[in-house]
Amino acid sequence: MKKARLVTIGVAATAFLGALYMFSSQKPPPPPAVVQAIPAAPPPMATDEVLVAAHEMGMGTLLAAPDLAWAVWPSATIGNGMIRKSETPNIVEDVKGAVTRGAFFQGEPIRREKIVKGPNSGFMSAILASGKRAMAINIDASGSTTAGGFILPNDHVDILRTRKDDEGKGDGYVTEVLLSNMRVLAIGQNVQEKNGERVVVGSNATLEVDPRQAEILTQAQRVSQLSMTLRSMLDAQKVDEVDNSPRQDAGLTIIRFGVAAPLSKQ
């Protein structure tokens, strides 16, 4: 073999080995980047406008246009008693002149059951629940028979009756619960607490009663002295052992500690 050919083969082999070394020392290429798909935007939430109080309002407020406003609410959270603009767009004109049966906070939805409107509806008749009556009882203006004057409208009270003890026991008088868990509508002429201040005690308290309870109170006022004890707000919905339901008998019955006893008319 000729010397020139050997040199050529050697050079070619050297070049081949050098190229092989270079390729083997290189790092493998990185894997291709994975492009994540952008999730589709959720569909817009269905909303509607709801009639709300434009500012704080007390019980017995005569509604006018500035007292009302529309607020955007999610449709899924709108209750049956709320007023939708999509259903009654001109309701503001209809609601004007109605009376609120309770207090409203700013932004609170105006519910149909909390307002009343009618040509002959006075304030007191507007705030009464269906089937109830308003009846006033005499109280001590100094507050001595009304928890020291701390009883306010919308509080719940027990009515106590103090009478002579016909059996001649004790000091000649007996006090017993006449009616339990009664709602106070007004003290004197005041129907709500104003600006966080305590309402001044009047000479009478107006209670929410049913027809039978009105009879009981009327008779009890003629023959005894009535007092009110203030109940805790947490007990306002509890049922006591005193039976306030209508009864068929002509007299009165007091239930004390689970034992029924006729109420003397003397």
Phi, psi and omega in degrees: 000140183286150182296324181295322179293320179298319178297319181295316179296321180295316179297317181296319179294320179297317179297320180296316180294323178295317179295320179297322180293318181297315181292324182287335181275347180284143177288150178292148181296145179296153178293151181297141180294138179270120180272115180279139180285135178286124181296149180290144180295139179295153179295148181299143181291136177288129181230166175210163178264137183240141178285125182229168176284130181286340179201175179293138180224142178270171177298137179087013179285132175276113189288138173229170184303318179295345180279351188240151178207163176256138178229142181280127179231148171299132184301327183292340184256004181277119180282170183294329183279350181281157184256114181270140177289328181295332181268323183224076184294338182255022185294334182301319179294325180286327184282334180303132181094353176283162181248135178282134179270357178201176180281152177233139171271159177299130181086356179285134179300141175278111180264144185298325183285350181259005175227156179215143181218134179189154183295334183240018184272113174278175184296310185296319178293335180287325184271353179284140174288159180299134179084000182258165178232157173254129181220134180263142173237150179286138177225165179284123183297338179281350179090007183290339178248015182223050177056040176069018179087010182265008177274129183241160173306141182080359169287163175245139186225162167256141179260122178257146179240125176250124184219169175291142179275107182293339180274355175073024180265157176066218183270012178096358179229153177223141178242136183213157178286123180268308178223146186239145173059055180262138179276133178269123179271323183202152171243115189063234177258007181267132183246358179200159176281132186248127175055032177075007181264148181290135180290138178291137182291135176258192181267357178210161176234133179261124184249155173266117185227165170264172184303320181292319178296328176297320177296317181299314182293320180298314180292319183294325180294333183283333189239002184204176176257135182254142176227160179237136173245136184281134178263153174294149177299330181288341182260003187297333183258003181276150178258124180269179179284350178281127184271114179262005185283157179298145178234155184273339184285157184283332182271187180249149179230130176253134178254112181241120179056035177083002181248123179278139178218137179294146180267122182292143177265001182283000000 
